[in-house]
Amino acid sequence: MKYAFVLLALGCLVTAVHAQWLETTIQLDSGSVPSALCYNSQNNKVYCANKGLATVSVISGDSNRGIATVAVDPGPSALCYNPTSNKVYCANFGSYLDADSTLTIIDAAADSVLATLVTGCRPVALCHNLRDNRVYCANRSSNCVTIIDGEGDSAVATVVTGAGPRALCYNPTDDKVYCANSSDSSVTVIDGAGDSVVATVMVKRNPCALCYDSIDDRVYCADSGAGKVSVISCVDDSVVATVSAGPWSLCYSPANEKVYGTLWGPNRVSVIDCRTNSVIANVQLMRDEPVACCYDPLNNKVYVACRGDMGYGQGVCVLDGASNDTIRSIQTDYGSWDLCLNPVQNRVYVANRDNPTISVIRDSVSGVEEPPSADVRTTKSEAEVVQSLSEGAVVFDAMGRRAVNPKPGVYFVREAQAQAQAQAVRKVVITE
């Protein structure tokens, strides 16, 4: 790799003692209904789709302050960030009377609308293809995926999927996109280069979430209606295992080779060992109705958003990725619904649909559990710049996905010589 890397945590392993705390709560406009979040790694911003007001709020990752509000079409329901072109995409669900819906494309540097495209009906999920610079939009009521050129801001293809496409994930190793179809128990596989369907994989009932295992080249599909997780080999797009778990949402940890799945009814997280495709732990949560989870590769933690029931039990549970234990329970505002990670300040943002607010959870080192005093002054050590990484080093983005030909931004690196030490992860910034 011919990049300049600024090492931000040289020699600091994620086994250090950490504590998580509620740093602040960002108040949004009344009626916002914040429903989705995404992180802009080039400009250190967080974007929040406000379904109730047809807007996207832009939050500074440095200050936690709102810096812009972008007007979009009615019903913004999903977001994704394109680091190749530095754009944010917002899928607008529309009203139930609309025959078609739209996708708003936002310039992530200027926070202004570049284009609005017509998609199929009821777009509910988005993902970005790093290799081909394509964005995929799953249209639940039209049974199709709209494919957008990330450079030209135009729809280049529409592919037919199974019934009720609901979730998407990208496989950078094989350049494929996987689409879970909740109404006909299938996963549609799309060739990233050819913009065409190359396979249909039958899974269990009501597939609702996907995640990609970058080490074993597999996709995990949550079949919530059957209480199972289907494990799909991306080599031949076939189901190679079925795990009894039945989660609502999934996230993947490359450091531990585990998949975490939230189970709404029993209020727990099932932990799947990707090496054996078996459940190795069922972690009981201290909050109710877990609906989303995300993995933080910097501190090897899993954050689980719980929406609660009638205003009770809401909050975020923090799991230790090594021990699978719940180490923290943090109360947030009502209706916690989505999460995203800001790896620069090591913050997790939580969209609370029922209040409406964004809760900001900060991670600190050495057991500090309260916000630092205003009187405490901090200094920054000089960052070391290296021109390349060791051969065989593995680069992951802020969501724990393996990065192929990464663009400028914040990443995490596991060196080849540390492969046997699952926790040896460094935080880097690619500057050119």
C-alpha positions as CSV (number, residue, x, y, z in Angstrom):
1,M,0.0,0.0,0.0
2,K,1.4,3.4,-1.0
3,Y,-0.2,5.6,1.6
4,A,1.0,7.8,4.4
5,F,-0.4,6.5,7.7
6,V,-0.6,8.6,10.8
7,L,-0.4,6.3,13.8
8,L,-2.7,7.6,16.5
9,A,-2.4,4.7,19.0
10,L,1.0,3.1,18.3
11,G,1.6,0.2,20.6
12,C,-1.8,0.6,22.3
13,L,-3.7,-2.6,22.3
14,V,-7.5,-2.8,22.7
15,T,-7.1,-4.8,25.8
16,A,-6.5,-1.6,27.8
17,V,-8.9,-0.8,30.5
18,H,-11.8,1.3,29.2
19,A,-14.9,2.8,30.6
20,Q,-17.9,4.1,28.7
21,W,-20.1,7.0,29.8
22,L,-22.9,9.3,28.5
23,E,-21.0,12.3,27.4
24,T,-23.8,14.5,26.2
25,T,-27.3,14.4,24.7
26,I,-28.0,16.4,21.5
27,Q,-31.5,17.8,21.3
28,L,-33.1,17.7,17.9
29,D,-36.2,19.6,16.6
30,S,-39.5,18.5,17.9
31,G,-41.1,15.8,15.7
32,S,-37.8,14.7,14.2
33,V,-38.1,11.0,14.8
34,P,-34.3,10.2,14.3
35,S,-34.3,6.8,12.5
36,A,-30.8,6.3,11.0
37,L,-27.2,7.3,11.4
38,C,-24.0,7.2,9.4
39,Y,-20.4,8.5,9.9
40,N,-18.4,10.6,7.4
41,S,-14.8,9.5,7.9
42,Q,-13.2,12.3,5.8
43,N,-14.8,15.3,7.6
44,N,-15.5,13.7,11.0
45,K,-19.3,14.3,10.9
46,V,-22.3,12.3,11.9
47,Y,-25.5,12.3,9.8
48,C,-28.9,11.7,11.3
49,A,-32.0,11.0,9.2
50,N,-35.1,12.6,10.8
51,K,-38.1,10.7,9.5
52,G,-40.7,12.9,11.0
53,L,-39.4,16.2,9.5
54,A,-37.9,15.1,6.2
55,T,-34.5,16.4,7.2
56,V,-30.9,15.2,7.8
57,S,-29.1,16.7,10.8
58,V,-25.3,17.1,10.5
59,I,-23.3,16.8,13.7
60,S,-19.7,17.8,14.2
61,G,-17.7,14.8,15.5
62,D,-15.3,17.2,17.2
63,S,-17.8,19.3,19.1
64,N,-21.0,17.3,19.1
65,R,-22.8,20.3,17.8
66,G,-25.3,20.5,15.0
67,I,-23.6,22.3,12.1
68,A,-26.2,21.9,9.3
69,T,-29.7,20.7,8.4
70,V,-30.3,19.3,5.0
71,A,-33.9,19.1,3.6
72,V,-34.7,15.8,1.9
73,D,-37.9,14.2,0.6
74,P,-40.5,12.7,3.1
75,G,-39.7,9.7,5.2
76,P,-35.9,9.5,5.3
77,S,-35.3,6.0,6.6
78,A,-31.7,4.9,5.7
79,L,-28.3,6.4,5.3
80,C,-24.9,5.4,3.9
81,Y,-21.6,7.1,3.4
82,N,-19.5,6.9,0.2
83,P,-15.9,7.5,1.1
84,T,-14.7,7.3,-2.5
85,S,-16.7,10.4,-3.5
86,N,-17.3,11.8,-0.1
87,K,-21.1,11.8,-0.3
88,V,-24.0,10.7,1.9
89,Y,-27.0,8.9,0.5
90,C,-30.4,9.2,2.1
91,A,-33.3,6.8,1.2
92,N,-36.6,8.5,1.5
93,F,-39.5,6.1,2.2
94,G,-42.2,8.5,1.2
95,S,-45.8,8.2,2.2
96,Y,-47.9,5.0,1.7
97,L,-49.7,6.8,-1.2
98,D,-46.5,7.2,-3.2
99,A,-45.9,4.9,-6.2
100,D,-42.2,5.7,-6.2
101,S,-39.8,6.9,-3.6
102,T,-36.5,8.9,-3.8
103,L,-32.9,8.9,-2.9
104,T,-31.2,12.2,-1.9
105,I,-27.4,12.5,-2.6
106,I,-25.6,14.9,-0.3
107,D,-22.2,16.5,-0.8
108,A,-20.5,15.5,2.5
109,A,-18.0,18.4,2.4
110,A,-20.6,21.2,1.8
111,D,-23.6,19.4,3.3
112,S,-25.8,20.4,0.3
113,V,-28.0,18.4,-1.9
114,L,-26.3,17.3,-5.2
115,A,-29.2,15.3,-6.7
116,T,-32.5,13.6,-6.0
117,L,-33.2,10.3,-7.8
118,V,-36.4,8.3,-8.2
119,T,-36.0,4.8,-6.9
120,G,-38.4,1.9,-6.5
121,C,-41.1,1.9,-3.8
122,R,-40.3,2.0,-0.1
123,P,-36.4,2.1,0.0
124,V,-35.3,0.7,3.4
125,A,-31.6,-0.2,3.1
126,L,-28.4,1.1,1.5
127,C,-24.8,0.0,1.1
128,H,-21.7,1.2,-0.8
129,N,-19.5,-0.9,-3.1
130,L,-16.0,0.4,-2.5
131,R,-14.4,-1.3,-5.5
132,D,-16.8,-0.1,-8.2
133,N,-18.1,3.0,-6.5
134,R,-21.7,1.9,-6.6
135,V,-24.5,2.5,-4.1
136,Y,-27.3,0.0,-3.7
137,C,-30.8,0.9,-2.6
138,A,-33.2,-1.9,-1.6
139,N,-36.8,-1.1,-2.4
140,R,-39.0,-3.2,-0.2
141,S,-42.4,-2.8,-2.0
142,S,-41.0,-2.9,-5.5
143,N,-38.9,-6.1,-5.0
144,C,-35.8,-4.6,-6.6
145,V,-32.5,-2.9,-5.9
146,T,-31.6,0.4,-7.6
147,I,-27.9,0.7,-8.4
148,I,-26.4,4.2,-8.4
149,D,-23.1,5.4,-9.9
150,G,-21.2,7.0,-7.1
151,E,-19.3,9.3,-9.4
152,G,-22.1,10.4,-11.8
153,D,-25.0,10.5,-9.4
154,S,-27.3,8.5,-11.7
155,A,-29.1,5.2,-11.6
156,V,-27.3,2.8,-13.8
157,A,-29.4,-0.4,-13.3
158,T,-32.3,-1.9,-11.5
159,V,-32.1,-5.6,-10.6
160,V,-35.1,-7.8,-9.6
161,T,-34.7,-9.5,-6.2
162,G,-36.9,-11.7,-4.1
163,A,-40.0,-10.4,-2.3
164,G,-39.5,-7.7,0.3
165,P,-35.8,-6.8,0.1
166,R,-34.9,-5.5,3.5
167,A,-31.1,-5.6,4.2
168,L,-27.9,-5.3,2.2
169,C,-24.2,-6.0,2.8
170,Y,-21.1,-5.7,0.6
171,N,-18.5,-8.4,0.1
172,P,-15.2,-6.6,-1.0
173,T,-13.3,-9.9,-1.4
174,D,-15.5,-11.2,-4.2
175,D,-17.1,-7.9,-5.2
176,K,-20.7,-9.0,-4.5
177,V,-23.7,-7.4,-2.8
178,Y,-26.1,-9.6,-0.8
179,C,-29.7,-8.6,-0.4
180,A,-32.0,-10.3,2.2
181,N,-35.6,-10.7,1.0
182,S,-37.8,-10.9,4.1
183,S,-41.0,-12.0,2.3
184,D,-39.8,-15.0,0.4
185,S,-36.9,-16.4,2.6
186,S,-34.1,-15.7,0.1
187,V,-30.9,-13.8,-0.4
188,T,-30.2,-12.3,-3.8
189,V,-26.5,-12.1,-4.8
190,I,-25.5,-9.2,-7.1
191,D,-22.3,-9.0,-9.1
192,G,-20.7,-5.7,-8.3
193,A,-18.9,-5.4,-11.6
194,G,-21.7,-6.6,-13.8
195,D,-24.7,-5.0,-12.0
196,S,-26.6,-8.3,-12.4
197,V,-28.0,-11.1,-10.2
198,V,-25.6,-14.1,-10.1
199,A,-27.3,-16.3,-7.5
200,T,-30.3,-16.7,-5.3
201,V,-29.7,-18.4,-1.9
202,M,-32.7,-19.9,0.0
203,V,-32.5,-19.3,3.7
204,K,-34.9,-19.7,6.6
205,R,-38.0,-17.6,7.3
206,N,-38.0,-13.8,7.4
207,P,-34.4,-12.8,6.8
208,C,-33.9,-9.3,8.2
209,A,-30.2,-8.6,8.7
210,L,-26.8,-9.4,7.1
211,C,-23.2,-9.0,8.0
212,Y,-20.0,-10.0,6.2
213,D,-17.2,-12.1,7.7
214,S,-14.1,-10.8,6.0
215,I,-11.7,-13.5,7.4
216,D,-13.7,-16.5,6.3
217,D,-15.4,-14.9,3.3
218,R,-18.9,-15.6,4.5
219,V,-22.2,-13.8,4.9
220,Y,-24.3,-14.3,8.0
221,C,-28.1,-13.9,7.5
222,A,-30.5,-13.4,10.5
223,D,-33.6,-15.4,9.9
224,S,-35.7,-13.9,12.6
225,G,-38.9,-15.7,11.7
226,A,-37.2,-19.1,12.1
227,G,-35.0,-18.3,15.1
228,K,-31.9,-19.1,13.0
229,V,-28.8,-17.6,11.4
230,S,-27.9,-18.9,7.9
231,V,-24.2,-19.0,7.1
232,I,-23.5,-18.4,3.4
233,S,-20.2,-19.3,1.8
234,C,-19.3,-16.5,-0.7
235,V,-17.2,-18.8,-2.8
236,D,-20.2,-20.7,-4.2
237,D,-23.1,-18.8,-2.6
238,S,-24.4,-21.7,-0.7
239,V,-25.6,-22.2,2.9
240,V,-22.8,-24.1,4.7
241,A,-24.3,-23.9,8.3
242,T,-27.4,-23.0,10.2
243,V,-27.1,-21.6,13.7
244,S,-29.9,-21.5,16.3
245,A,-30.0,-17.9,17.3
246,G,-32.7,-15.9,15.5
247,P,-31.5,-12.3,16.0
248,W,-33.0,-9.0,14.9
249,S,-29.7,-7.3,14.0
250,L,-26.1,-8.4,13.5
251,C,-22.6,-7.0,13.7
252,Y,-19.2,-8.6,13.1
253,S,-15.9,-8.5,15.0
254,P,-12.8,-9.4,12.9
255,A,-10.6,-9.2,16.0
256,N,-12.5,-12.0,17.7
257,E,-13.9,-13.7,14.7
258,K,-17.4,-13.5,16.2
259,V,-20.9,-12.4,15.0
260,Y,-23.2,-10.7,17.5
261,G,-26.9,-11.0,17.1
262,T,-29.6,-9.1,19.1
263,L,-32.7,-11.1,20.2
264,W,-35.6,-8.9,21.0
265,G,-37.9,-11.2,22.9
266,P,-35.5,-12.6,25.5
267,N,-33.5,-9.4,25.6
268,R,-30.1,-10.9,25.0
269,V,-27.2,-11.1,22.5
270,S,-26.2,-14.4,21.0
271,V,-22.5,-14.7,20.2
272,I,-21.5,-16.9,17.3
273,D,-17.9,-18.2,16.9
274,C,-17.2,-17.9,13.1
275,R,-14.6,-20.6,13.3
276,T,-17.1,-23.2,14.4
277,N,-20.4,-21.6,13.4
278,S,-21.8,-22.3,16.9
279,V,-23.3,-20.1,19.6
280,I,-20.7,-19.8,22.4
281,A,-22.6,-17.4,24.6
282,N,-26.0,-15.9,25.2
283,V,-25.5,-12.6,27.0
284,Q,-28.5,-11.4,29.1
285,L,-28.9,-7.6,28.7
286,M,-29.8,-5.1,31.4
287,R,-32.1,-3.2,29.0
288,D,-35.1,-4.2,27.0
289,E,-35.8,-4.8,23.3
290,P,-32.4,-4.7,21.6
291,V,-32.8,-3.4,18.0
292,A,-29.3,-2.5,16.8
293,C,-25.7,-3.3,17.5
294,C,-22.3,-2.1,16.4
295,Y,-18.7,-3.1,16.9
296,D,-15.9,-0.8,18.0
297,P,-12.6,-2.2,16.9
298,L,-10.6,0.4,18.8
299,N,-11.6,-0.9,22.3
300,N,-13.0,-4.3,21.3
301,K,-16.5,-3.6,22.5
302,V,-20.0,-4.2,21.2
303,Y,-22.6,-1.6,21.7
304,V,-26.3,-2.7,21.8
305,A,-29.1,-0.1,21.5
306,C,-32.3,-1.1,23.3
307,R,-35.5,0.8,22.6
308,G,-37.3,-0.2,25.8
309,D,-41.0,-0.8,26.3
310,M,-43.3,2.1,26.8
311,G,-40.5,4.4,28.0
312,Y,-38.9,1.8,30.3
313,G,-35.7,-0.2,29.8
314,Q,-34.3,1.9,27.1
315,G,-30.5,2.5,26.8
316,V,-27.3,1.0,25.6
317,C,-25.5,-2.1,26.8
318,V,-21.8,-2.5,26.3
319,L,-20.3,-5.9,25.9
320,D,-16.6,-6.9,26.1
321,G,-15.6,-8.6,22.9
322,A,-13.0,-10.8,24.6
323,S,-15.1,-12.2,27.5
324,N,-18.6,-11.7,26.1
325,D,-19.7,-10.1,29.3
326,T,-21.9,-7.1,29.8
327,I,-19.6,-4.5,31.3
328,R,-21.8,-1.4,31.2
329,S,-25.5,-0.4,31.0
330,I,-26.1,3.3,30.0
331,Q,-29.5,4.9,30.2
332,T,-30.4,7.0,27.1
333,D,-33.5,8.8,26.0
334,Y,-36.6,6.8,24.8
335,G,-36.7,4.7,21.7
336,S,-33.0,4.1,21.1
337,W,-33.0,2.8,17.5
338,D,-29.7,3.1,15.6
339,L,-26.0,3.4,16.3
340,C,-22.9,4.7,14.6
341,L,-19.2,5.0,15.6
342,N,-17.0,8.0,15.5
343,P,-13.5,6.4,15.7
344,V,-11.6,9.7,15.9
345,Q,-12.9,10.7,19.3
346,N,-14.1,7.1,20.1
347,R,-17.7,8.1,20.5
348,V,-20.8,6.1,19.7
349,Y,-23.9,8.0,18.7
350,V,-27.4,6.7,19.5
351,A,-30.5,7.8,17.6
352,N,-33.5,8.0,20.0
353,R,-36.7,8.0,18.0
354,D,-39.2,8.8,20.8
355,N,-37.6,11.9,22.4
356,P,-36.1,13.0,19.9
357,T,-32.4,13.2,20.7
358,I,-29.0,11.8,19.9
359,S,-27.1,10.3,22.9
360,V,-23.4,10.4,22.7
361,I,-21.4,7.7,24.5
362,R,-17.7,8.3,25.0
363,D,-15.0,5.8,25.8
364,S,-12.2,6.8,28.1
365,V,-9.1,4.9,29.3
366,S,-7.9,3.7,32.6
367,G,-11.3,3.3,34.3
368,V,-12.4,7.0,34.1
369,E,-16.2,6.8,34.4
370,E,-17.0,10.5,34.5
371,P,-16.5,13.3,32.0
372,P,-13.0,14.9,32.4
373,S,-12.9,18.2,34.4
374,A,-12.8,21.4,32.5
375,D,-9.6,22.3,34.4
376,V,-7.7,19.3,33.1
377,R,-5.4,20.1,30.2
378,T,-4.3,17.5,27.7
379,T,-1.4,17.4,25.4
380,K,-1.0,15.5,22.1
381,S,2.1,13.5,21.4
382,E,3.7,13.7,18.0
383,A,2.2,11.2,15.5
384,E,4.6,9.0,13.6
385,V,4.1,8.9,9.8
386,V,5.0,5.7,8.0
387,Q,4.8,5.2,4.2
388,S,3.6,1.6,4.2
389,L,2.4,-1.2,6.4
390,S,4.0,-4.6,6.7
391,E,3.1,-7.2,4.1
392,G,0.0,-9.1,5.0
393,A,-1.4,-6.3,7.3
394,V,-5.2,-6.3,7.3
395,V,-7.1,-3.0,7.2
396,F,-10.6,-2.5,8.6
397,D,-12.9,0.5,8.4
398,A,-14.8,2.1,11.3
399,M,-17.5,-0.6,11.1
400,G,-15.1,-3.5,11.3
401,R,-15.3,-4.3,7.6
402,R,-12.1,-5.3,5.7
403,A,-11.0,-2.3,3.5
404,V,-9.7,-2.9,0.0
405,N,-7.7,0.0,-1.5
406,P,-8.8,2.3,1.4
407,K,-9.4,6.0,0.7
408,P,-8.3,8.7,3.1
409,G,-10.0,8.4,6.4
410,V,-9.8,6.6,9.8
411,Y,-9.0,2.8,9.8
412,F,-7.8,0.0,12.1
413,V,-4.9,-2.2,11.2
414,R,-3.9,-5.7,12.4
415,E,-0.3,-6.4,11.5
416,A,0.6,-9.8,10.0
417,Q,2.9,-10.7,12.9
418,A,0.1,-10.1,15.4
419,Q,-2.5,-12.3,13.7
420,A,-2.4,-14.8,16.5
421,Q,-3.0,-12.0,19.0
422,A,-6.6,-11.1,18.3
423,Q,-6.4,-7.8,20.3
424,A,-3.4,-6.3,18.6
425,V,-5.1,-3.6,16.6
426,R,-3.8,-0.1,15.8
427,K,-5.8,3.0,14.9
428,V,-4.5,4.8,11.8
429,V,-5.4,7.7,9.6
430,I,-4.8,7.4,5.9
431,T,-3.8,10.9,4.7
432,E,-3.1,10.3,1.0
